[in-house]
Amino acid sequence: MRFNHESDVEAFRAEVRGFIAAELPPEEERARRGYERGFRDNQEEYDYVMGFQKKLSARGWLAMAWPREYGGGGASHMRQLVYNEEMAYAGAPVGNMGIAWVGPSLMLYGTDAQKTQFIPRITSAADWWCTLYSEPSAGSDLAALQTRAVRDGDDYVLNGQKIWTSGGHLADWGWMAARTDPDAPKHKGITMFMVNMKSPGITVRPLINMASRHGFNEVFFEDVRVPATQVVGEVNRGWYHMAVALDFERSGIAAYAGGRKSVERLVALARTSAALLAARASVRHELADRSIEVQAGTFLAYRVATMQARGLVPNHEASASKLFGSEMSQRIASTGMHLLGMAGQLRDGSPAQLLDLASGYLQAASATIAAGTSEIQRGIIATRGLGLPRG
Ligand SMILES: Cc1cc2nc3c(=O)[nH]c(=O)nc-3n(C[C@H](O)[C@H](O)[C@H](O)COP(=O)(O)OP(=O)(O)OC[C@H]3O[C@@H](n4cnc5c(N)ncnc54)[C@H](O)[C@@H]3O)c2cc1C
């Protein structure tokens, strides 16, 4: 199969690889730190990630797909795909919610004052954003969210609780959905806010995941005052603002590029440790399957990106890529454990560790929950992709 990349895209790939080689620590160090898995537990890791993102910004790559009028690079979908692919393969810390959806939403719905205040600080990696959607009783059914925002003079007053807030402990600003009309049908009473995370009345409590990492948090709001000028878009239309398909690269290529790197590391170990393979012959077939899955999944991601490049809006196609990539990453982690046997359980820092798999294995469990669960993705594929009636 041949993909008709634009003529300069492969030259750009080489440029990205050169940048990575010059700016990131050696591969073993990158894998150990696990930044690609979204680790920003503490100030040191945060400073490292922000330092790297400032370098991307200086090069015009942080917001490379944004329109030029907003400080972006106006890059094509295929160029963005190649960039995401190379960064994920290298385990580079490129995730940034401000770039992914806050900025694009402001471009669509923000006031001129909001754009002037926030967009340059997003494109220069001056501010770090977290996303305040999920609540204890509102995840897949996000429109059930209960956190209240009540107008009081020039402000709104927020009360309630959010949960699973990635990076909330380090964020400067929160991108938040709250209920402004409790009497309206649930999709029609939600409004989007930008909240300064240092506001009085906000309490951020850590949630430590089973890999012992502090990635996400609970966030409590007690009479938090937010100026009405920080409402984004129309009051009570927040659901529709949130649901808008943002036309930026969302192919899911990162899972496949990261998966390719993981499979290569396992294969390299299996080649040099004959005893490991001899003890578990079935792992040969598992590694072959994982290798095929990485390749097939990469084409799912390319399909999404090429649709976007042609001006189409991928829907169930993006769900298929997300679903397959997240379940594949769990299978790769399991194959690694099968290969290493009991040694796979050794944690980072152990002198007997052959490969740093334990943390990634535990971390992979969340891939099929974050950003929409597998059941939700299958529902989208069944109804919108296959045209099946709702169950
Ligand atoms: C690593 C990670 C990072 C996250 N970061 C953030 C963040 O920064 N900000 C944020 O707001 N949220 C974040 N989340 C939350 C995430 O969006 C939710 O966990 C997710 O949407 C699922 O919601 P839930 O946990 O409430 O599960 P529920 O919605 O309660 O689901 C429980 C189970 O029921 C199933 N289910 C639910 N509805 C249906 C249905 N209609 N059909 C079939 N099955 C169904 C689900 O698939 C799941 O198996 C994060 C989650 C993870 C794991």
PDBQT file of the ligand as one rigid body, heavy atoms in Angstrom, charges set to zero:
ROOT
HETATM    1  C1  LIG A 401      -6.104   7.935  32.719  1.00  0.00    +0.000 C 
HETATM    2  C2  LIG A 401      -7.381   8.721  32.756  1.00  0.00    +0.000 A 
HETATM    3  C3  LIG A 401      -7.340  10.096  32.642  1.00  0.00    +0.000 A 
HETATM    4  C4  LIG A 401      -8.521  10.842  32.705  1.00  0.00    +0.000 A 
HETATM    5  N1  LIG A 401      -8.433  12.218  32.630  1.00  0.00    +0.000 NA
HETATM    6  C5  LIG A 401      -9.558  12.948  32.726  1.00  0.00    +0.000 A 
HETATM    7  C6  LIG A 401      -9.484  14.385  32.740  1.00  0.00    +0.000 A 
HETATM    8  O1  LIG A 401      -8.401  14.975  32.666  1.00  0.00    +0.000 OA
HETATM    9  N2  LIG A 401     -10.629  15.092  32.881  1.00  0.00    +0.000 N 
HETATM   10  C7  LIG A 401     -11.846  14.485  32.978  1.00  0.00    +0.000 A 
HETATM   11  O2  LIG A 401     -12.846  15.195  33.070  1.00  0.00    +0.000 OA
HETATM   12  N3  LIG A 401     -11.961  13.128  32.987  1.00  0.00    +0.000 NA
HETATM   13  C8  LIG A 401     -10.838  12.348  32.869  1.00  0.00    +0.000 A 
HETATM   14  N4  LIG A 401     -10.924  10.974  32.895  1.00  0.00    +0.000 N 
HETATM   15  C9  LIG A 401     -12.235  10.355  33.108  1.00  0.00    +0.000 C 
HETATM   16  C10 LIG A 401     -12.759   9.578  31.907  1.00  0.00    +0.000 C 
HETATM   17  O3  LIG A 401     -13.198  10.446  30.886  1.00  0.00    +0.000 OA
HETATM   18  C11 LIG A 401     -13.896   8.671  32.436  1.00  0.00    +0.000 C 
HETATM   19  O4  LIG A 401     -13.309   7.770  33.369  1.00  0.00    +0.000 OA
HETATM   20  C12 LIG A 401     -14.555   7.904  31.343  1.00  0.00    +0.000 C 
HETATM   21  O5  LIG A 401     -15.270   8.762  30.468  1.00  0.00    +0.000 OA
HETATM   22  C13 LIG A 401     -15.541   6.835  31.905  1.00  0.00    +0.000 C 
HETATM   23  O6  LIG A 401     -16.397   7.407  32.853  1.00  0.00    +0.000 OA
HETATM   24  P1  LIG A 401     -16.553   6.747  34.299  1.00  0.00    +0.000 P 
HETATM   25  O7  LIG A 401     -15.191   6.508  34.877  1.00  0.00    +0.000 OA
HETATM   26  O8  LIG A 401     -17.491   7.581  35.089  1.00  0.00    +0.000 OA
HETATM   27  O9  LIG A 401     -17.187   5.315  34.051  1.00  0.00    +0.000 OA
HETATM   28  P2  LIG A 401     -18.729   5.009  33.779  1.00  0.00    +0.000 P 
HETATM   29  O10 LIG A 401     -19.241   5.933  32.754  1.00  0.00    +0.000 OA
HETATM   30  O11 LIG A 401     -19.427   4.974  35.098  1.00  0.00    +0.000 OA
HETATM   31  O12 LIG A 401     -18.663   3.552  33.170  1.00  0.00    +0.000 OA
HETATM   32  C14 LIG A 401     -18.606   2.356  33.981  1.00  0.00    +0.000 C 
HETATM   33  C15 LIG A 401     -18.719   1.168  33.035  1.00  0.00    +0.000 C 
HETATM   34  O13 LIG A 401     -20.012   1.189  32.399  1.00  0.00    +0.000 OA
HETATM   35  C16 LIG A 401     -19.853   1.164  30.990  1.00  0.00    +0.000 C 
HETATM   36  N5  LIG A 401     -20.875   1.994  30.330  1.00  0.00    +0.000 N 
HETATM   37  C17 LIG A 401     -21.259   3.246  30.686  1.00  0.00    +0.000 A 
HETATM   38  N6  LIG A 401     -22.190   3.712  29.833  1.00  0.00    +0.000 NA
HETATM   39  C18 LIG A 401     -22.385   2.733  28.896  1.00  0.00    +0.000 A 
HETATM   40  C19 LIG A 401     -23.204   2.627  27.728  1.00  0.00    +0.000 A 
HETATM   41  N7  LIG A 401     -24.009   3.631  27.359  1.00  0.00    +0.000 N 
HETATM   42  N8  LIG A 401     -23.129   1.479  27.000  1.00  0.00    +0.000 NA
HETATM   43  C20 LIG A 401     -22.314   0.455  27.384  1.00  0.00    +0.000 A 
HETATM   44  N9  LIG A 401     -21.513   0.504  28.480  1.00  0.00    +0.000 NA
HETATM   45  C21 LIG A 401     -21.545   1.630  29.233  1.00  0.00    +0.000 A 
HETATM   46  C22 LIG A 401     -18.478   1.770  30.731  1.00  0.00    +0.000 C 
HETATM   47  O14 LIG A 401     -17.961   1.355  29.478  1.00  0.00    +0.000 OA
HETATM   48  C23 LIG A 401     -17.675   1.212  31.904  1.00  0.00    +0.000 C 
HETATM   49  O15 LIG A 401     -17.248  -0.108  31.641  1.00  0.00    +0.000 OA
HETATM   50  C24 LIG A 401      -9.779  10.196  32.849  1.00  0.00    +0.000 A 
HETATM   51  C25 LIG A 401      -9.811   8.801  32.961  1.00  0.00    +0.000 A 
HETATM   52  C26 LIG A 401      -8.645   8.066  32.929  1.00  0.00    +0.000 A 
HETATM   53  C27 LIG A 401      -8.725   6.566  33.066  1.00  0.00    +0.000 C 
ENDROOT
TORSDOF 0
